[in-house]
């Protein structure tokens, strides 16, 4: 178990990516099983009756369409968009850190100049006395 934790910490980003992909595969399996069961129920029970068929069929079609859209979005997030989004966010954060460092360096230089100016002023004042 401890060896597994070491691997997780060593391969953190890769582990997270693998976890998202496995979650998608579980989601896809549940999707297929549930929809298969619903369509089999419709085929054996409701296919030959008219009023229940239309209500049940519309419900299954609605569930199939909405869940398919969600599953496609989950696939794109787990396999396509995720790495690009992470890389883009990482680049944005790096730029922010670089700007922050530059601003801090400018502030430090300004403070040093001000302190030197104050020191020179004090020296001049002491010389005048």
Buried (B, 14 or more C-beta within 10 A) or exposed (E): EEEEEEEEEEEEEEEEBEEBBEEBEEBBEEBEEEBEEBEEEBEEEBEEEEEEBEEBBEEBEEEBEEBEEEBEEBBEBBEEEBEEEEEEEEEEEEEEEEEEEEEEEEEEEEEEEEEEEEEEEEEEEEEEE
